[in-house]
Amino acid sequence: MLTGKNILLGISGGIAAYKTPHLVRLLKKSGADVQVLATESALQFVSELTLATVSGRPVLTDIFTADGNGHDNARTMHITLGEWADAFVIAPTTANTLARLAAGLCDDMLSLCFLTLRPGKPVLIAPAMDGHMYDSPSVQRNLSVLAAQGCRIMEPESGSLASGQCGLGRMPEPESIIEKLMQLLEPPAESPLKGRTMIVTAGPTREKLDDVRFLSNYSSGKMGFAIAADAARRGANVHLVTGPVNLQTPPGVERIDVESAAEMLEAARPFFDNCDLFIGAAAVADYRPETPVEGKIKKNDAEMEIRLVRNPDILATFATSRKLGQLAVGFALETAGGIDYARKKLVEKQLDLVAFNVYDGRTSGFEVDTNALTLLGRDGNITELPLLSKEKAAGKLIDAIEPLLQRR
């Protein structure tokens, strides 16, 4: 979390500026105080009123017309802001802004505060521009100059661009920027996970009926991705094997995308021998069609029978064949009650810990951003967690796993 942190957010004039109100909202939600510094061209893409409303502070643009805004002296605000800030985030950072920062120009509040930020305070730069611009020697030179000065550069993402082309150049999503900023401002304490190798499975699986249909479930993958992100922050080497989801890869995590349960098992299996921990957070389909149909099944009869066969149990496959010292953690989701089923799963699959949760379709389980977990340990300990964001619930789960690793 960023509670009590003071963040300068610089916004320059690219189409990705439309994402910045969401970035401000996430910063505020994380407990930070945010001062927005926008170039004049940035305000062509996003409303000054919107940014002022979500940040709770006037947007600063021009050096000479900025008001005091609670600081000691309006005439030296660029100095007081440099002292006030704990970090400076510039997102999006256009090619023009990169050039001005690398050259040391200071003709607006963004560039001036960049020069007056106190040494040692992190600067996080998120470039956003067309891929050809990003790859140009001039932009790469400017990025190298800023990196040499200690700025942290976030690699832009690939996808659809404003030019209509598809490629590298998209500003990282606000969630990824927050994740990186938290790493810079709150380096985790030494964790038993540091240097450990772990496997996390996440999301649903899709079991093919024919070439256009499949059996699946409503899992969003958010819980598994939150676990992978938290473990990576603590220094673990994380292999994230995920079914089809629409989520950004957490920083520092190796992601492997699969479709079916069989593919998930085969993708995870190469890491079985050398991993320290396996967390099965994926909602793996228990059954699959015995014989998928090539092409499309036609609507001919009033009824249709499909024969299903059991899928491999990925977590049990690891748990029953693991070596001494390896940990296995699973999830048990039920629509009501079911804690006895979770206990049974803990014993039958020879797990070290089970995270039990109830799906209610509103606050816990699939597709939502929150979860209420009950952690059941092999030693009989039970820990009931309140309703938390999936990110916080993931942190509590990892907290419970760390002592188990130390004992092993």
Secondary structure as the mmCIF struct_conf table of DSSP 4:
data_model
#
loop_
_struct_conf.conf_type_id
_struct_conf.id
_struct_conf.beg_label_comp_id
_struct_conf.beg_label_asym_id
_struct_conf.beg_label_seq_id
_struct_conf.end_label_comp_id
_struct_conf.end_label_asym_id
_struct_conf.end_label_seq_id
TURN_TY1_P TURN_TY1_P1 THR A 3 GLY A 4
STRN STRN1 ASN A 6 ILE A 11
BEND BEND1 GLY A 13 GLY A 14
HELX_RH_3T_P HELX_RH_3T_P1 ILE A 15 LYS A 19
HELX_RH_AL_P HELX_RH_AL_P1 THR A 20 LYS A 29
TURN_TY1_P TURN_TY1_P2 SER A 30 GLY A 31
STRN STRN2 ASP A 33 ALA A 38
TURN_TY1_P TURN_TY1_P3 GLU A 40 SER A 41
HELX_RH_3T_P HELX_RH_3T_P2 ALA A 42 GLN A 44
TURN_TY1_P TURN_TY1_P4 PHE A 45 PHE A 45
BEND BEND2 VAL A 46 VAL A 46
HELX_RH_AL_P HELX_RH_AL_P2 GLU A 48 SER A 55
TURN_TY1_P TURN_TY1_P5 GLY A 56 GLY A 56
BEND BEND3 ARG A 57 ARG A 57
HELX_LH_PP_P HELX_LH_PP_P1 PRO A 58 VAL A 59
STRN STRN3 LEU A 60 LEU A 60
TURN_TY1_P TURN_TY1_P6 ILE A 63 THR A 65
TURN_TY1_P TURN_TY1_P7 ASN A 69 GLY A 70
BEND BEND4 HIS A 71 ASP A 72
HELX_RH_3T_P HELX_RH_3T_P3 ALA A 74 THR A 76
HELX_RH_AL_P HELX_RH_AL_P3 MET A 77 TRP A 84
BEND BEND5 ASP A 86 ASP A 86
STRN STRN4 ALA A 87 THR A 93
HELX_RH_AL_P HELX_RH_AL_P4 ALA A 95 ALA A 103
TURN_TY1_P TURN_TY1_P8 GLY A 104 GLY A 104
BEND BEND6 ASP A 107 ASP A 108
HELX_RH_AL_P HELX_RH_AL_P5 MET A 109 THR A 116
BEND BEND7 LEU A 117 LEU A 117
HELX_LH_PP_P HELX_LH_PP_P2 ARG A 118 ARG A 118
TURN_TY1_P TURN_TY1_P9 PRO A 119 GLY A 120
BEND BEND8 LYS A 121 LYS A 121
STRN STRN5 VAL A 123 PRO A 127
BEND BEND9 MET A 129 MET A 129
HELX_RH_AL_P HELX_RH_AL_P6 GLY A 131 ASP A 135
BEND BEND10 SER A 136 SER A 136
HELX_RH_AL_P HELX_RH_AL_P7 PRO A 137 ALA A 148
TURN_TY1_P TURN_TY1_P10 GLN A 149 GLY A 150
STRN STRN6 ARG A 152 ILE A 153
HELX_LH_PP_P HELX_LH_PP_P3 MET A 154 PRO A 156
STRN STRN7 GLU A 157 SER A 160
TURN_TY1_P TURN_TY1_P11 ALA A 162 SER A 163
BEND BEND11 GLY A 164 GLY A 164
STRN STRN8 CYS A 166 ARG A 170
HELX_LH_PP_P HELX_LH_PP_P4 MET A 171 GLU A 173
HELX_RH_AL_P HELX_RH_AL_P8 PRO A 174 LEU A 185
BEND BEND12 GLU A 186 GLU A 186
HELX_LH_PP_P HELX_LH_PP_P5 PRO A 187 GLU A 190
TURN_TY1_P TURN_TY1_P12 PRO A 192 GLY A 195
STRN STRN9 THR A 197 ALA A 202
BEND BEND13 GLY A 203 GLY A 203
STRN STRN10 PRO A 204 PRO A 204
STRN STRN11 GLU A 207 LYS A 208
BEND BEND14 LEU A 209 VAL A 212
STRN STRN12 PHE A 214 LEU A 215
BEND BEND15 GLY A 221 GLY A 221
HELX_RH_AL_P HELX_RH_AL_P9 LYS A 222 ARG A 233
TURN_TY1_P TURN_TY1_P13 ARG A 234 GLY A 235
STRN STRN13 ASN A 237 THR A 242
BEND BEND16 PRO A 244 PRO A 244
HELX_LH_PP_P HELX_LH_PP_P6 GLN A 248 PRO A 250
TURN_TY1_P TURN_TY1_P14 PRO A 251 GLY A 252
STRN STRN14 VAL A 253 ASP A 257
BEND BEND17 SER A 260 SER A 260
HELX_RH_AL_P HELX_RH_AL_P10 ALA A 261 ALA A 268
HELX_RH_3T_P HELX_RH_3T_P4 ARG A 269 PHE A 271
TURN_TY1_P TURN_TY1_P15 PHE A 272 ASN A 274
BEND BEND18 ASP A 276 ASP A 276
STRN STRN15 LEU A 277 GLY A 280
BEND BEND19 ALA A 282 ALA A 282
STRN STRN16 ALA A 283 ALA A 283
BEND BEND20 ASP A 286 ASP A 286
STRN STRN17 TYR A 287 PRO A 289
BEND BEND21 GLU A 290 THR A 291
HELX_LH_PP_P HELX_LH_PP_P7 PRO A 292 VAL A 293
BEND BEND22 GLU A 294 GLY A 295
BEND BEND23 ASP A 301 ALA A 302
STRN STRN18 LEU A 308 ARG A 310
HELX_LH_PP_P HELX_LH_PP_P8 ASN A 311 PRO A 312
HELX_RH_AL_P HELX_RH_AL_P11 ILE A 314 SER A 321
HELX_LH_PP_P HELX_LH_PP_P9 ARG A 322 LYS A 323
TURN_TY1_P TURN_TY1_P16 LEU A 324 GLY A 325
STRN STRN19 LEU A 327 GLU A 334
BEND BEND24 THR A 335 ALA A 336
HELX_RH_AL_P HELX_RH_AL_P12 ILE A 339 GLU A 348
TURN_TY1_P TURN_TY1_P17 LYS A 349 GLN A 350
BEND BEND25 ASP A 352 ASP A 352
STRN STRN20 LEU A 353 VAL A 358
BEND BEND26 GLY A 361 ASP A 369
STRN STRN21 THR A 370 ASN A 371
STRN STRN22 THR A 374 GLY A 377
TURN_TY1_P TURN_TY1_P18 ARG A 378 ASP A 379
BEND BEND27 GLY A 380 GLY A 380
STRN STRN23 ILE A 382 GLU A 384
BEND BEND28 LEU A 387 LEU A 387
STRN STRN24 LEU A 388 SER A 389
HELX_RH_AL_P HELX_RH_AL_P13 LYS A 390 ARG A 407
#
